[in-house]
C-alpha cells in the first residue's frame, strides 16, 4: 500500500514492488496547519516545529484536525490489518506523522512493534506483528 501523495507513489515505483493496489489517500500525511501571515520570517524548520506542536494541541487552520487524523489512522490500521491477514504481510509506503498515528492504532489493536515518538529519518522501516512481543525488530 502507499499514500496517494506523489512522493510515496514515486518511492513505491523506485522499489519496483509488484502491487496491484492503487495508491490510497487514507494513508496521506497529516498536513501542517498555517496562518495567513507574511511575518515574522523564521526558518522553515522552526515553523514546522511550532505548527506541528500547535496541531497536536488542537490548532488546525487550513488542515485536518488531529481528531480526524486519528480517526483516519484507525481506518488505515484496520485496512492494513485486513491486508496482512489476507496476504500474510503488507508493506506501507507512508509519511512520518501519519505512520506514527497508524502505529499507535496498530498497538491498540494488539500488534507489537516499535514505539516511535519522533521520526528518525526518511526510508526508516518498522515491523509490526500481531501479538508478538519480540516484534520490535526493525527499529
N, C-alpha and C positions, 0 to 999 in steps of 0.2 A: 504494500500500500504506500501511497505517498500523498502529500498535500497537493492541492491544485495550484499552489504558488510556483511560478516558473522555475525558481532555483531548485526546488525539490524535484520537479519533473526532469530538469536537466541533470540533476545528480543521479536520479534513477537511470536515465539513459546512459550516463557515464559508466555506471556499474554494469550495464548491459545485462540486466536480470530479465529472465523470462517472466513477464507479468501480463496477465490478461485483464487485470482490473484497471479501471480508469482512475486517474487522479481524483481525489475527493476533497472538497472544501471543508469537510468535517475536521480534517487534520491541519488546517491552516493555522498560522501563528496568531496568537492573541496580540493584536496591534497596540502600539503605544497611543495613549491619549495625547492631545496637544492643545495649546492655546493659540489664539489668533493674534499674538503679539509680535511686533517686529524687534522687540528688545526684551531683556538685556541680551547681549551677544555672549554666549557661553559655548564652550567646546561641546560638540555633539555627544561625547561620552558622558558629560555631566548632565545634559538634558535627558539622555536616556535613563540615567540613574534616577534623576528627580521624577520624571514622568512614570517610570515603572514603579517606583516606590509609591507615588500618588495613586496609581492604578490599583495596587494591592490594598490601598486604604479606601478605595471606592470611587476615586475620580476617574471618569470615563468619557470625557468630552471628545467627540468625534470618533468613538470606537465602542466596541462591545464591552459592557461592564464585566467585572471579574465573576460575578454570579453566573452570567450567561456563558462565559468561557468555561467555568467549572461544569456547567450542565453539558456543554458540548464535549468537554473532556470525558465525562461519564459515558456519553453516547459513543465516543470514539473508543473508549476502553471496551465497551460491550461489543463493538464491531470487531475489534482486534481479537477478543476472546472467541467470538464465533468463528472467525477465520482460522485461528490457531487450533481450535477443536476440530474443525472440518478438514484442515490440511496438515496438521501436525506442528506447523510453525508458521510464523508470519514475520516479514520484515517491514518496518515502517520507516520511510524517509520523511522526517518531520522537522519541527522547529523547536528551539530551546525552551521557551516558556510553556508552550502547549505540551511539549514532551514531558515536562515536569508535572503539569497538571494531570496528564494522562497516566503517568507513573503512579501518582498519588491514588488515582481511581483504581488502577490495577491492584495496588496493595490493599485497598479497602475491600476488594473482591477476592482476596486470598492468594494473590500472586506475589511471589517473592522476587526481589531484585534490589538493586542499589537505591539508596535514598539520596536523591540529588536536591540540594538546596540552591546550588549555583551551577551555571553552565560552565563546563571545563574548557571545551574547545569545539571547533567545528569538526564534523565527522567523528564525534565520540559515540561509541556504541555501548548500549546497555542491554543486558539479557534479563528477561523476566520469565519465571516458570510458575506454573500452578502449584501452590502449596509445598514448594521445595525450599527448606531453609538454607540449603547450600547454593541457592541460585544467585548469589551476589557476585558471581563471575561477570566479567565484562565491565567492571568499573562501577 
